[in-house]
């Protein structure tokens, strides 16, 4: 019975980590975007970065309900 409880705690920690990562990426998306633009210069793919940003937003929206269930 205790093994099931340990698994639940590990799942909660993983979900919290995923939520935190998604929140940080979403919060600092502009900084990430600008730094990537400076690093890559002419080779910077703005469309690809915008896709990543949309993916981060989607991930954040998916992670929020998961964390609220606990």
N, C-alpha and C positions, 0 to 999 in steps of 0.2 A: 504494500500500500504506500510506503514511503517513496518507492521508486517513481511512482506516478506523480507524486508531489514534486520531486526533484526535476522531472521532465517539464512540468508546468512552469516552474521557476526559471528554468533555462530558456524556455520558449518566450517568457515574458521579457527576460533580459535581451534576447535577440530582437524581439519586436521593438523594445525601447531603443536599442541601438540603431535599428533601421529607421525608426521615426526621427531620431536625433540627426542622423546623417541626411535624411531627406530635408529636414527643416533647415539645417546649416547650408546645404547646397542651394536651396530655394532663397534663403536670406542673402547669401553672398553671390548670387548668380551674376549680378552686374560686375562685381569685382573679378570674378573668374573670367567672364567674357572679355573684359578690358585687358586683363593680364595675358590671356591667350592671344589676343589681337596684337599686343606689343611684342610678345615672344615670337610669334610666327610671321609677323609683318605681312608682306604681300601674299604669302601662302595661306594666310588665315582664311578658314572657311566659315563665314558668318552663318550661313544656312545650317551647317552641321551643328554649330553651337546653339542655335535657336531650337533645333530638334532636341538636343540634350536638355535644354532648359525646360521644354515642354514635358519631356520624360520625367525630369525631377519634380515638376509640379504634379504630374499624374501620380507619381510614387508617393508624394507627400499626402495627397488626397486619399490614397489607398491606405496608407499607414495610420492616419488619424483615427478612422473608425476602429481599426484593430486595437489600438492602444486604449480607446475609450471603453471597449468591451470588458476590460480587466478591472 
